């Protein structure tokens, strides 16, 4: 015990001992070229082979017959306060006059909070902006008395957060979701079942269709759970019945499992609703992925202390996992004959006041404006891609032959 106290004391009061000579951030953000070995060590792989695979999938994928109207899918990732970007994309898309009525929308975490409004269409752009942009920690986090932290499941309570969800997810809103579901459209939200350590996908339209007070309560509860960041918010208890017996599950942030969701079953559901066979979408169907955040973490000089190192390592895992999930979503698109389009907050957008539970209002406004610019040219603006992150040669991680590098122009 004495050793632990000594280590903690030294870590906290002697930061000078942990100073480092880090690579400057402006260089760390650029592409390294290894000049330690021969030219062959620096040869990256172009996307041509992936294009060939895509073309082969398209050749072998038989569209649903008879010929049918193509589907428009929208997948909204988590991102917390960065979700102002996704709100901006939808707003800019509306301004462009080309925003479609989405046949299916999926949402995870803060993306789940956007999903209902994105599903219902442009006339909800204003309420969506009010609900998601310029939000501060005090609007969401309810404080606990300090001694309660020792026994509580989280640092904060979720009363304020739940009150905001109840304010915007009204009986009328849920009734509109039910009507859209009856018309053959689909809305899905993801949570994480803590006991099973796995993703749960909720059919929100099916829940809304019941039209009972209990259905409204469940709808709001699922949204609360999907965005309940572990440690900050408590897990959400959801009663269930299995084989006639009553139990309860604990659900937290869907992003603990997946950052963004798109599955083959979602194509099957639309096909079934439209009287079409199989799990291949009609020709021309498109999935639009809105990443509410950047796809790469911003480099910074990490002190050689426990908490900064743990935080930086966790961020590396989270960003890497998010990029991997985009590749999996792309493969699901190949399997179902759906075209892949994705966008994310541009890497060069500055972030002020970043913290584990929020960013400044000024940053949120910048995120929103960056989204508006991307949304005004959906699928064609510089930030939109038709291949997953990592396919570009400049994004590939090449083996190092030593420790001598030069940087390429941005």
C-alpha positions as CSV (number, residue, x, y, z in Angstrom):
1,X,0.0,0.0,0.0
2,X,2.8,2.4,0.9
3,X,4.4,1.7,-2.5
4,X,1.2,2.6,-4.3
5,X,0.9,5.9,-2.4
6,X,4.5,6.8,-3.2
7,X,4.0,6.1,-6.9
8,X,0.8,8.2,-7.0
9,X,2.5,11.1,-5.1
10,X,5.4,11.2,-7.5
11,X,3.1,11.0,-10.5
12,X,1.0,13.9,-9.3
13,X,3.6,16.3,-7.9
14,X,6.6,15.7,-10.2
15,X,5.4,16.2,-13.8
16,X,8.8,17.7,-14.7
17,X,10.3,14.2,-14.5
18,X,7.9,13.1,-17.2
19,X,8.6,15.7,-19.8
20,X,9.1,14.5,-23.3
21,X,10.5,15.8,-26.6
22,X,7.5,14.9,-28.8
23,X,7.1,15.2,-32.5
24,X,5.2,18.5,-33.1
25,X,1.5,18.1,-33.8
26,X,1.8,19.8,-37.2
27,X,4.3,17.1,-38.2
28,X,2.6,14.2,-36.5
29,X,-0.6,14.9,-38.5
30,X,1.3,14.5,-41.8
31,X,2.2,11.3,-43.7
32,X,5.5,9.8,-42.8
33,X,7.8,8.4,-45.5
34,X,10.4,6.0,-44.2
35,X,13.8,6.8,-45.6
36,X,15.6,4.2,-43.4
37,X,15.3,1.4,-46.0
38,X,14.9,1.0,-49.8
39,X,12.1,2.4,-51.9
40,X,10.3,-0.9,-51.8
41,X,9.7,-0.4,-48.1
42,X,7.6,2.7,-48.9
43,X,5.3,1.2,-51.6
44,X,1.7,1.4,-50.5
45,X,-1.2,-0.4,-52.2
46,X,-3.8,1.5,-54.3
47,X,-7.5,1.0,-54.1
48,X,-7.7,-0.7,-57.6
49,X,-7.9,-4.2,-56.1
50,X,-10.8,-3.2,-53.8
51,X,-12.5,-1.7,-56.8
52,X,-12.2,-5.0,-58.6
53,X,-13.7,-6.8,-55.6
54,X,-16.6,-4.3,-55.6
55,X,-17.2,-4.7,-59.3
56,X,-17.3,-8.5,-58.9
57,X,-19.8,-8.3,-56.0
58,X,-22.0,-6.0,-58.2
59,X,-21.8,-8.5,-61.1
60,X,-22.8,-11.4,-58.9
61,X,-25.4,-9.6,-56.8
62,X,-28.8,-10.1,-58.4
63,X,-31.2,-7.2,-57.6
64,X,-34.5,-7.9,-56.1
65,X,-37.0,-8.9,-58.8
66,X,-39.1,-7.5,-60.3
67,X,-37.3,-4.1,-60.8
68,X,-38.2,-1.8,-57.9
69,X,-37.5,1.6,-56.6
70,X,-34.1,1.9,-54.9
71,X,-33.8,2.3,-51.2
72,X,-32.1,5.2,-49.3
73,X,-30.5,4.1,-46.0
74,X,-29.0,6.5,-43.3
75,X,-26.7,5.3,-40.6
76,X,-25.9,7.8,-37.8
77,X,-22.9,7.1,-35.6
78,X,-22.3,8.1,-32.0
79,X,-20.2,11.1,-31.2
80,X,-21.6,13.0,-28.2
81,X,-21.3,16.7,-28.6
82,X,-19.6,16.2,-32.0
83,X,-23.1,15.2,-33.3
84,X,-23.7,18.9,-34.2
85,X,-21.9,17.8,-37.4
86,X,-24.6,15.2,-38.3
87,X,-27.3,17.8,-37.6
88,X,-25.5,20.2,-40.0
89,X,-25.3,17.6,-42.7
90,X,-29.0,17.0,-42.6
91,X,-29.7,20.7,-42.6
92,X,-27.4,21.3,-45.5
93,X,-29.0,18.4,-47.3
94,X,-32.4,19.9,-46.9
95,X,-31.1,23.2,-48.2
96,X,-29.8,21.5,-51.3
97,X,-33.3,20.3,-52.2
98,X,-32.0,16.7,-52.8
99,X,-32.5,15.1,-49.4
100,X,-34.5,11.9,-49.8
101,X,-37.1,10.4,-47.6
102,X,-35.0,7.6,-46.0
103,X,-36.4,4.2,-46.2
104,X,-34.4,3.0,-43.1
105,X,-32.5,5.0,-40.5
106,X,-30.2,3.5,-37.8
107,X,-28.7,5.3,-34.8
108,X,-26.2,4.6,-32.1
109,X,-25.6,6.7,-29.0
110,X,-26.0,10.4,-29.8
111,X,-26.8,9.2,-33.4
112,X,-29.9,7.5,-31.8
113,X,-31.0,10.9,-30.5
114,X,-30.8,12.3,-34.0
115,X,-32.4,9.3,-35.7
116,X,-36.0,9.9,-35.0
117,X,-35.9,13.4,-36.4
118,X,-33.9,12.4,-39.4
119,X,-36.4,9.6,-40.0
120,X,-39.4,12.0,-39.9
121,X,-37.9,14.4,-42.3
122,X,-36.8,18.0,-42.9
123,X,-39.6,19.7,-41.0
124,X,-37.9,18.5,-37.8
125,X,-34.6,20.2,-38.7
126,X,-35.3,23.1,-36.3
127,X,-36.3,21.0,-33.3
128,X,-33.3,18.8,-34.0
129,X,-30.9,21.8,-33.9
130,X,-32.5,23.0,-30.7
131,X,-32.1,19.6,-29.1
132,X,-28.6,18.8,-30.2
133,X,-26.5,22.0,-30.9
134,X,-25.2,24.2,-28.1
135,X,-25.9,21.7,-25.4
136,X,-23.8,22.0,-22.3
137,X,-22.9,19.5,-19.6
138,X,-25.2,21.2,-17.1
139,X,-28.1,20.5,-19.5
140,X,-27.6,16.7,-19.2
141,X,-25.7,15.8,-16.1
142,X,-27.3,15.7,-12.7
143,X,-24.9,15.9,-9.8
144,X,-24.7,13.4,-6.9
145,X,-23.7,14.2,-3.3
146,X,-20.0,13.2,-3.2
147,X,-20.4,10.3,-0.7
148,X,-23.0,8.8,-3.0
149,X,-20.3,8.2,-5.6
150,X,-19.0,5.3,-3.5
151,X,-22.3,3.4,-3.9
152,X,-23.8,4.7,-7.2
153,X,-23.5,3.1,-10.6
154,X,-22.3,6.3,-12.2
155,X,-20.7,9.7,-11.4
156,X,-23.9,11.6,-12.4
157,X,-27.7,10.8,-12.5
158,X,-29.6,11.0,-15.7
159,X,-32.7,12.9,-14.6
160,X,-31.9,16.0,-16.7
161,X,-31.0,13.9,-19.7
162,X,-34.2,11.9,-19.5
163,X,-36.2,15.1,-19.1
164,X,-34.8,16.4,-22.4
165,X,-35.7,13.2,-24.2
166,X,-39.3,13.3,-22.8
167,X,-39.5,17.0,-24.0
168,X,-38.7,16.2,-27.6
169,X,-40.0,12.6,-28.0
170,X,-43.7,13.4,-27.6
171,X,-46.7,11.2,-28.1
172,X,-47.2,13.0,-31.5
173,X,-43.7,12.3,-32.6
174,X,-43.9,8.6,-31.8
175,X,-47.3,8.4,-33.6
176,X,-45.6,9.8,-36.7
177,X,-42.9,7.1,-36.4
178,X,-45.7,4.5,-36.2
179,X,-47.3,5.8,-39.3
180,X,-44.0,5.7,-41.2
181,X,-43.5,2.1,-40.0
182,X,-47.0,1.2,-41.3
183,X,-46.0,2.6,-44.7
184,X,-43.1,0.2,-44.9
185,X,-40.2,2.4,-43.6
186,X,-37.9,1.3,-40.7
187,X,-36.1,2.9,-37.8
188,X,-33.5,1.1,-35.7
189,X,-31.6,2.1,-32.5
190,X,-28.7,0.2,-30.9
191,X,-28.0,-0.3,-27.2
192,X,-25.5,-2.5,-25.3
193,X,-26.8,-5.3,-23.0
194,X,-24.2,-5.1,-20.2
195,X,-24.9,-8.6,-18.9
196,X,-24.4,-10.2,-22.3
197,X,-21.8,-7.7,-23.5
198,X,-23.3,-7.4,-26.9
199,X,-25.3,-5.1,-29.2
200,X,-29.1,-5.1,-29.1
201,X,-30.9,-3.6,-32.1
202,X,-34.4,-2.2,-31.4
203,X,-37.1,-1.8,-34.0
204,X,-38.4,1.6,-32.9
205,X,-41.2,1.6,-35.5
206,X,-42.6,-1.7,-34.2
207,X,-42.5,-0.3,-30.6
208,X,-44.2,2.9,-31.7
209,X,-46.9,1.0,-33.5
210,X,-48.4,-0.3,-30.3
211,X,-49.6,3.2,-29.4
212,X,-49.8,2.6,-25.7
213,X,-48.3,4.6,-22.8
214,X,-46.0,1.6,-22.1
215,X,-44.8,1.8,-25.7
216,X,-44.0,5.5,-25.4
217,X,-42.1,4.8,-22.2
218,X,-40.1,2.0,-23.8
219,X,-39.3,4.2,-26.8
220,X,-37.9,6.9,-24.6
221,X,-36.1,4.4,-22.4
222,X,-34.3,2.8,-25.3
223,X,-33.1,6.3,-26.5
224,X,-31.9,7.0,-23.0
225,X,-30.0,3.8,-22.8
226,X,-28.5,4.1,-26.3
227,X,-26.8,7.4,-25.3
228,X,-26.0,6.5,-21.6
229,X,-22.2,6.8,-21.6
230,X,-20.8,4.3,-19.0
231,X,-19.4,6.0,-15.8
232,X,-21.1,9.3,-16.6
233,X,-24.7,7.9,-16.7
234,X,-26.1,4.9,-14.9
235,X,-27.2,1.9,-16.9
236,X,-30.8,1.8,-17.8
237,X,-33.0,-1.0,-16.4
238,X,-35.3,-2.6,-18.9
239,X,-37.8,-5.3,-17.7
240,X,-38.1,-8.4,-20.0
241,X,-40.0,-11.6,-20.0
242,X,-38.4,-14.9,-21.0
243,X,-40.4,-18.1,-21.2
244,X,-43.1,-16.5,-19.0
245,X,-40.6,-15.4,-16.3
246,X,-39.9,-11.8,-15.5
247,X,-36.3,-10.5,-15.5
248,X,-34.5,-7.3,-16.0
249,X,-31.6,-6.2,-18.3
250,X,-29.2,-3.4,-17.9
251,X,-28.5,-1.4,-21.1
252,X,-25.9,1.3,-21.8
253,X,-24.5,3.3,-24.7
254,X,-24.8,1.4,-28.0
255,X,-21.3,2.7,-28.9
256,X,-19.8,0.4,-26.4
257,X,-20.6,-2.3,-28.9
258,X,-20.7,-0.6,-32.4
259,X,-20.3,3.0,-33.5
260,X,-22.5,2.6,-36.5
261,X,-24.9,-0.1,-37.7
262,X,-26.1,-1.5,-41.0
263,X,-27.1,-5.2,-41.3
264,X,-28.4,-7.4,-44.1
265,X,-31.7,-8.0,-42.1
266,X,-32.5,-4.3,-42.7
267,X,-32.6,-4.9,-46.4
268,X,-34.7,-8.0,-45.9
269,X,-37.2,-6.1,-43.8
270,X,-37.6,-3.5,-46.5
271,X,-37.9,-6.1,-49.2
272,X,-40.6,-7.9,-47.2
273,X,-42.5,-4.7,-46.6
274,X,-42.4,-4.0,-50.4
275,X,-43.3,-7.5,-51.5
276,X,-39.8,-8.4,-52.7
277,X,-37.8,-11.5,-52.1
278,X,-34.3,-12.0,-50.6
279,X,-31.8,-9.8,-49.0
280,X,-30.5,-7.9,-52.0
281,X,-31.6,-4.3,-52.4
282,X,-33.0,-2.9,-55.7
283,X,-30.4,-1.6,-58.0
284,X,-29.3,2.0,-57.1
285,X,-29.9,1.7,-53.4
286,X,-27.5,3.8,-51.3
287,X,-26.3,3.8,-47.7
288,X,-25.3,7.2,-46.3
289,X,-23.1,7.0,-43.2
290,X,-22.8,10.1,-41.1
291,X,-19.8,9.8,-38.7
292,X,-20.4,12.3,-35.9
293,X,-16.8,12.9,-35.3
294,X,-13.4,12.6,-36.9
295,X,-12.1,9.3,-38.1
296,X,-8.6,9.9,-36.7
297,X,-7.7,11.2,-33.3
298,X,-5.8,14.4,-33.1
299,X,-2.2,13.9,-32.1
300,X,-0.9,15.4,-28.9
301,X,2.1,15.0,-26.7
302,X,1.0,12.5,-23.9
303,X,2.7,12.9,-20.5
304,X,4.3,9.7,-19.1
305,X,1.7,9.5,-16.4
306,X,-1.0,6.9,-15.7
307,X,-4.2,8.7,-16.4
308,X,-3.1,10.6,-19.6
309,X,-1.6,7.3,-21.0
310,X,-4.8,5.4,-20.2
311,X,-7.0,8.1,-21.8
312,X,-4.8,8.2,-24.9
313,X,-4.8,4.4,-25.2
314,X,-8.5,4.2,-24.9
315,X,-9.0,6.9,-27.6
316,X,-6.7,4.9,-29.9
317,X,-8.8,1.8,-29.4
318,X,-12.1,3.7,-29.9
319,X,-10.9,5.4,-33.1
320,X,-9.4,2.2,-34.5
321,X,-12.6,0.3,-33.7
322,X,-14.7,2.9,-35.5
323,X,-12.6,2.7,-38.7
324,X,-12.9,-1.1,-38.6
325,X,-16.6,-0.9,-38.2
326,X,-16.9,1.3,-41.3
327,X,-15.1,-1.4,-43.3
328,X,-17.5,-4.0,-42.0
329,X,-20.5,-1.8,-43.0
330,X,-18.9,-1.5,-46.4
331,X,-18.7,-5.3,-46.7
332,X,-22.4,-5.5,-45.7
333,X,-23.1,-3.1,-48.5
334,X,-21.3,-5.3,-51.0
335,X,-23.2,-8.3,-49.8
336,X,-26.6,-6.6,-50.2
337,X,-25.9,-4.7,-53.4
338,X,-26.1,-1.3,-51.6
339,X,-23.8,1.6,-52.7
340,X,-21.6,2.9,-49.9
341,X,-21.2,6.6,-49.1
342,X,-19.8,8.1,-45.9
343,X,-18.7,11.4,-44.5
344,X,-17.1,12.5,-41.2
345,X,-16.1,15.7,-39.5
346,X,-13.1,17.0,-41.4
347,X,-9.8,16.5,-39.7
348,X,-8.9,20.2,-40.0
349,X,-11.9,21.5,-38.1
350,X,-10.5,22.9,-34.8
351,X,-11.9,21.7,-31.5
352,X,-11.8,24.0,-28.4
353,X,-12.6,23.1,-24.8
354,X,-12.5,19.4,-25.6
355,X,-13.1,17.1,-22.6
356,X,-14.4,13.6,-21.8
357,X,-18.0,14.9,-21.6
358,X,-18.2,17.9,-23.9
359,X,-16.7,20.5,-26.2
360,X,-17.3,24.2,-26.3
361,X,-20.4,25.8,-27.8
362,X,-18.1,27.5,-30.4
363,X,-16.7,24.2,-31.5
364,X,-20.2,22.7,-31.8
365,X,-21.2,25.6,-34.0
366,X,-18.1,24.9,-36.2
367,X,-19.0,21.2,-36.4
368,X,-22.6,22.2,-37.4
369,X,-21.3,24.6,-40.1
370,X,-18.9,22.0,-41.5
371,X,-21.8,19.5,-41.7
372,X,-24.0,22.1,-43.5
373,X,-21.2,22.4,-46.1
374,X,-21.0,18.7,-46.6
375,X,-24.7,18.2,-46.7
376,X,-25.2,20.8,-49.4
377,X,-23.4,18.4,-51.8
378,X,-24.4,15.0,-50.5
379,X,-22.1,12.3,-51.9
380,X,-20.1,14.8,-53.9
381,X,-18.5,17.2,-51.4
382,X,-14.8,16.7,-50.6
383,X,-15.7,14.9,-47.3
384,X,-17.8,12.1,-48.9
385,X,-16.2,8.8,-49.8
386,X,-17.4,5.7,-51.6
387,X,-14.7,3.4,-50.1
388,X,-14.0,2.8,-46.4
389,X,-11.4,4.6,-44.4
390,X,-8.0,3.0,-45.0
391,X,-8.4,2.2,-48.7
392,X,-6.5,5.3,-49.7
393,X,-2.7,4.8,-50.1
394,X,-2.1,7.8,-47.9
395,X,-4.0,6.2,-45.0
396,X,-2.2,2.9,-45.0
397,X,0.1,1.9,-42.2
398,X,3.4,0.6,-43.7
399,X,6.0,-1.4,-41.9
400,X,8.9,0.7,-40.6
401,X,12.5,-0.2,-41.6
402,X,14.0,2.2,-39.0
403,X,13.5,5.5,-37.4
404,X,14.4,8.1,-40.1
405,X,11.4,9.7,-41.8
406,X,10.5,12.7,-43.9
407,X,6.9,14.1,-44.2
408,X,4.9,14.4,-47.4
409,X,2.9,17.6,-48.2
410,X,-0.6,17.5,-46.7
